[in-house]
Amino acid sequence: MKKDLHPKGYRTVVFEDLNNGTKFMTRSTVATEETIKWEDGKEYPLVKVHISSASHPYFTGEERIVDIEGRVDKYKARAEAAAKARDARMKAAAKTRVKAEKEETAQTEK
């Protein structure tokens, strides 16, 4: 087995889930500047996470969209912009067809 493979410097850290405010204490090597006063009255380093087992749909059994940093909104905006562009292309193509048909009709009448 390789020597010195695992990190050293484990310490007690509090993780806070930003979705529902759940906090739990565990050991970690993660570095952080923030601290929080825990239930025992001592201060511990605080690590904020976007999602944990307390709020993840797999563990909670709830079906919901987990939207971090507006990804769903960005997707909807892109889909809407694509639909508008497609409609504009269709209108332009229809105008070109109508114009070509009028020219063709005018030439056959001569």
Beta strands, then each sheet from edge to edge (+ up, - down):
strand 1: 11-17
strand 2: 23-28
strand 3: 35-37
strand 4: 43-49
sheet 1: 2+ 1- 4- 3+
end
